[in-house]
């Protein structure tokens, strides 16, 4: 493993542990979260252990870990000076580390149906959407570690809005999605290529599927197509797709940034 990969995974692990520790103190006991199997359209299967009670909504989380492992072992998409390669590797591996952590956290929430697991699942969603903003800022403005720290710090602190209103998390998540899409569109306009534009469009469509399918999980269950593989399951599939297309978009723009003619050849 490259030093940048180890550093990226360490930073993700430390941030995740700090969030878990803060939740353990009871600081977020006032956050409104959904706990209980009745909030899922997938019917639990009797006789299965808790971590497989809803097999499809449980096992889909393995795919997050596989996606994270896949991108973790990918080398930076274009050659460059050693410093640039290290920076590209770090940015990619932080995002891959987030996928590696997020899969088990979601699985824990499904299996345990406890408030701390639900709060941690919500909280870690925010910095995941914030990281593409930080990555895009690097592509536009260059390497500014303090800026990345500020973006992620603001993202983590914004979860405090969930304490102020029952819909505080939904509002904050919506703001994160809007910021990620808006910053990506700006970066595409300045430095993108037709290929990166296609990845961005597919990522936005996947994000739309992620939101809509999750919101209408129970309503969709009246249709045969969504009775076993429910809207919540397909929303996770869309979530992984938006993760993957975000990787493709950002690494493609990074290639074009170093070699302006590279992206135009596709």
C-alpha positions in Angstrom: 0.0 0.0 0.0 1.3 3.5 -0.9 2.0 5.9 2.0 -0.8 8.2 0.6 -3.3 5.4 0.8 -2.4 4.6 4.4 -2.6 8.3 5.3 -6.0 8.6 3.6 -7.5 5.6 5.3 -6.1 6.7 8.7 -7.8 10.1 8.3 -11.1 8.5 7.4 -10.8 6.1 10.3 -10.0 8.8 12.8 -12.9 11.1 11.6 -15.3 8.1 11.8 -14.2 7.2 15.2 -14.5 10.7 16.5 -18.1 10.8 15.2 -18.9 7.5 16.9 -17.4 8.8 20.1 -19.4 12.0 20.0 -22.6 10.0 19.5 -21.7 7.7 22.4 -21.6 10.7 24.7 -25.3 11.3 24.0 -24.7 14.6 22.4 -27.1 13.7 19.5 -29.8 11.9 21.5 -32.2 14.6 20.4 -31.8 13.9 16.7 -35.0 12.5 15.0 -34.1 9.1 13.3 -36.2 6.2 12.1 -35.6 3.1 14.0 -37.5 -0.2 13.5 -38.0 -2.7 10.7 -41.5 -1.2 10.0 -39.7 1.7 8.2 -38.5 -0.7 5.5 -40.6 -2.2 2.8 -38.6 -5.4 2.7 -40.3 -8.1 4.9 -37.9 -9.7 7.4 -37.3 -13.4 6.9 -38.1 -15.5 10.0 -35.3 -17.6 11.3 -32.4 -15.6 9.9 -30.0 -13.9 12.2 -30.4 -10.1 12.8 -27.6 -9.2 10.4 -29.5 -11.0 7.6 -33.1 -10.4 8.7 -33.6 -8.3 5.6 -31.2 -10.1 3.3 -31.3 -7.8 0.3 -31.0 -4.6 2.3 -28.2 -6.2 4.3 -26.1 -7.8 1.6 -26.2 -4.8 -0.7 -23.8 -3.1 1.8 -21.1 -5.6 0.7 -21.1 -3.8 -2.6 -19.9 -0.5 -0.9 -16.9 -2.3 0.5 -16.1 -3.9 -2.9 -16.4 -0.6 -4.6 -14.1 1.0 -2.1 -11.6 -1.8 -2.4 -11.7 -1.6 -6.2 -11.0 2.2 -6.3 -8.4 1.9 -3.5 -6.2 -0.4 -5.6 -6.6 1.8 -8.8 -3.6 3.8 -9.6 -4.0 7.6 -10.5 -5.4 7.8 -14.0 -2.6 9.9 -15.5 1.2 10.3 -15.1 2.5 13.5 -13.6 5.1 14.9 -11.3 5.5 12.8 -8.1 3.7 15.4 -5.9 0.7 15.6 -8.2 0.5 11.8 -8.3 0.6 11.6 -4.5 -2.1 14.2 -4.2 -4.4 12.5 -6.8 -3.8 9.2 -4.9 -4.7 10.8 -1.6 -7.9 12.4 -2.9 -9.0 9.1 -4.5 -8.2 7.0 -1.5 -10.1 9.2 1.0 -13.2 8.7 -1.1 -12.5 5.0 -1.4 -12.0 4.8 2.4 -15.4 6.5 2.9 -17.1 3.8 0.9 -15.2 1.1 2.9 -16.5 2.5 6.1 -20.0 3.4 5.0 -21.0 -0.1 4.0 -20.5 -1.6 7.5 -22.1 1.4 9.1 -25.3 1.0 7.0 -25.3 -2.8 7.6 -25.0 -2.1 11.4 -28.0 0.2 11.2 -30.1 -2.4 9.4 -29.0 -5.2 11.7 -29.2 -3.4 15.1 -32.0 -0.9 14.5 -30.5 1.2 17.3 -30.5 5.0 17.6 -26.6 5.4 17.7 -26.2 3.3 14.5 -28.9 5.3 12.7 -27.4 8.7 13.8 -23.9 7.5 12.7 -25.3 6.4 9.3 -26.9 9.8 8.8 -23.9 11.8 10.0 -21.3 10.0 7.8 -23.5 10.6 4.7 -22.7 14.3 4.8 -18.9 14.3 4.5 -19.2 11.7 1.7 -21.2 14.3 -0.3 -18.8 17.0 0.8 -15.6 15.3 -0.5 -16.4 15.8 -4.2 -16.8 19.5 -3.4 -13.3 19.5 -1.9 -11.9 17.4 -4.8 -13.4 19.8 -7.3 -11.9 22.8 -5.4 -8.5 21.1 -5.8 -9.0 20.7 -9.5 -10.0 24.4 -9.8 -7.7 26.0 -7.3 -4.8 23.6 -6.6 -3.6 21.8 -3.5 -4.9 23.7 -0.4 -5.2 21.2 2.6 -6.7 23.9 4.8 -9.6 24.2 2.4 -10.3 20.5 2.3 -10.3 20.5 6.2 -12.6 23.5 6.2 -15.1 21.8 3.8 -15.1 18.6 5.7 -15.2 20.3 9.1 -18.2 22.5 8.0 -19.9 19.4 6.7 -19.5 17.5 9.9 -20.6 20.5 12.0 -23.7 21.0 9.8 -25.2 17.8 11.3 -26.0 19.9 14.3 -29.0 21.2 12.4 -30.6 17.9 12.9 -30.8 18.8 16.6 -32.7 22.0 15.9 -35.5 20.6 13.7 -37.0 17.1 13.0 -36.2 17.6 9.3 -32.8 19.2 9.9 -30.9 16.3 8.5 -33.0 16.2 5.3 -32.4 19.9 4.8 -28.7 19.6 5.4 -28.4 16.6 3.1 -30.2 18.5 0.4 -27.8 21.3 0.7 -24.9 19.0 0.4 -26.3 17.4 -2.7 -26.9 20.8 -4.3 -23.4 21.9 -3.4 -21.8 18.8 -4.8 -23.8 19.0 -8.1 -23.2 22.8 -8.4 -19.5 22.5 -7.8 -19.2 19.6 -10.2 -21.0 21.6 -12.9 -18.6 24.5 -12.4 -15.6 22.2 -12.6 -17.0 20.5 -15.7 -17.6 23.9 -17.4 -14.0 25.0 -16.7 -12.0 21.8 -17.1 -14.3 19.0 -18.3 -14.5 16.9 -21.4 -17.3 15.1 -23.1 -16.4 12.0 -21.2 -16.4 13.7 -17.8 -19.7 15.4 -18.8 -21.3 12.0 -19.5 -20.1 10.7 -16.1 -21.5 13.7 -14.4 -24.9 13.3 -16.0 -25.0 9.6 -15.0 -24.0 10.5 -11.5 -26.7 13.1 -11.2 -29.3 10.6 -12.5 -28.1 8.0 -10.0 -28.4 10.6 -7.2 -32.0 11.3 -8.3 -32.7 7.6 -8.2 -31.1 7.3 -4.7 -33.4 10.0 -3.3 -36.6 9.1 -5.0 -36.4 5.4 -4.5 -35.6 5.7 -0.8 -38.4 8.3 -0.2 -41.0 6.1 -1.9 -39.9 2.7 -0.5 -43.3 1.7 0.9 -45.3 3.2 -1.9 -43.3 1.3 -4.5 -43.9 -2.0 -2.7 -47.4 -2.3 -4.1 -45.7 -3.2 -7.4 -44.4 -6.7 -7.9 -41.0 -5.4 -9.1 -40.4 -3.7 -5.8 -41.8 -6.3 -3.3 -38.7 -8.4 -2.8 -36.1 -6.0 -4.2 -37.6 -2.9 -2.6 -37.2 0.8 -3.3 -34.7 1.0 -0.4 -32.6 -1.7 -2.0 -32.6 -0.1 -5.4 -31.8 3.3 -3.8 -28.6 1.7 -2.4 -27.8 0.5 -5.9 -28.2 4.0 -7.2 -26.1 5.3 -4.3 -23.2 3.0 -5.3 -23.6 4.1 -8.9 -23.4 7.7 -8.0 -20.3 6.9 -5.9 -18.7 5.1 -8.9 -19.6 7.9 -11.4 -18.3 10.5 -9.0 -15.0 8.6 -9.1 -15.0 8.4 -12.9 -15.9 12.1 -13.2 -13.3 13.4 -10.8 -10.4 11.2 -12.1 -11.3 12.0 -15.7 -11.2 15.7 -15.0 -8.0 15.3 -13.1 -6.5 13.6 -16.2 -7.7 16.5 -18.4 -6.3 19.0 -15.9 -2.8 17.6 -16.4 -3.2 16.9 -20.1 -5.8 19.3 -21.6 -6.0 17.3 -24.9 -6.5 13.9 -23.2 -10.2 14.2 -22.5 -11.0 15.7 -25.9 -9.9 12.5 -27.7 -12.8 10.4 -26.3 
